[in-house]
Amino acid sequence: MKFDVNDLDFTPVGPSIDMLDSLAAEAAVVTAIVEGSGGPDNLEPTEAGLRFVRHLLSISGSARRGTLPNFKNINIIQNTARTFIRQCGGGSRALKVLACVTEG
């Protein structure tokens, strides 16, 4: 059986690694925000989660102007997570920052 190089298809079949990094980072950041704020279900906050929420508020421009995000609304939590990932420059950096902040 003979193969011709022109018959091979090298188009990607799934999402890119950057996209998967961002999705994993978003899930981790959302979880950390929920753990720090109690989230929509008013869960008991954890120390690591509180540390991360304080970090988010310290770098937030709106918090400096006196308006705090409503971390009881899941849409606001997801938008905050996406903004944080964008500010970090991508999913892998956001995960590194998250780990550094929550480990204390």
N, C-alpha and C positions, 0 to 999 in steps of 0.2 A: 504494500500500500504506500503510495507516494503522497506527500503533503505539499501543498503549494502555500507559500507564505502569504499570498494575496487572499487566501480563503480564511485566514485567521481573523477573528473579530476581537479587538482590544478595547471596546467601549465598556465603560464601567457599568456594572449591573446593580449596584446598590448605592446608598448614600455615601458621601465622602467622609473621610476620617474627621475632618474639621466639623462637619455637621453632627456626627456622633459625639464628638467631644463637647460641643455646645449643648446637646440634649442631655448628656450625663451631668454636665455642670449645672444646667438649669434645674434638674431634679434635685441635685445635692443642695443648691442654694435655696430653693423653695423649702426643702426639708429643714434646713438650718433656720430660716426665717420663721417657719411655723413653730419650731422647737423653742425659739427665743421669744416669740410674741404670744404663744398659746394658740395662734391660728384661728380659723373660723370655728373650731370646736371647743375653744377655751381650754385647751390642754394645759397641764402643768409645765411651765417653762423650764428648760435646762440651763445650766451655767454656760455651757459652750454656745448654745443658741442665743442666750442673752448677750454674750460677748460679741457674737457676730452681728446681731441687730444693733448694738451700740456702735460697732464699727461702721455699719451702713449709714446710720444716722449722722455719724461724725463726718462722713465724706459727702453727704447729701446737701445739695444747694438749697433745697426747699426747707430742710430742717434748720439751716442757718437763718432762714427768713422767718421761722416761727411756725411753719406748717408741717405737721407730721403725717406720714402716710398711714392709712387705715389698714393695719396688718390683720384685720379680721375678714377682709375681702380677698378671696383667692386670686382674682384678676389683678389686683394691685400688687399682691405678692409676686405673681408671675412677671408682671411688668418691671418690678424692682429687680428681680433676679436677672432678667434680660439686660437691663440697663447696667447692672453690675458687671455682667460678663462682657458687654461691649466696652465698658470703661477699662477692664483688665486687659483687653486685647484678644480675647478668645477663651475657649473653654478650659484648656489645660492650665493657663495662667490663673484663671478664676478659681479653679480647684486648688491650686497651690496657695493662693491668698486665703481661701476659705480654711484650708488646713492650718496655716500659720496662725490665723486669728483664733480659731476655735481651740487649738491646743494650748494657747496662752503661754 
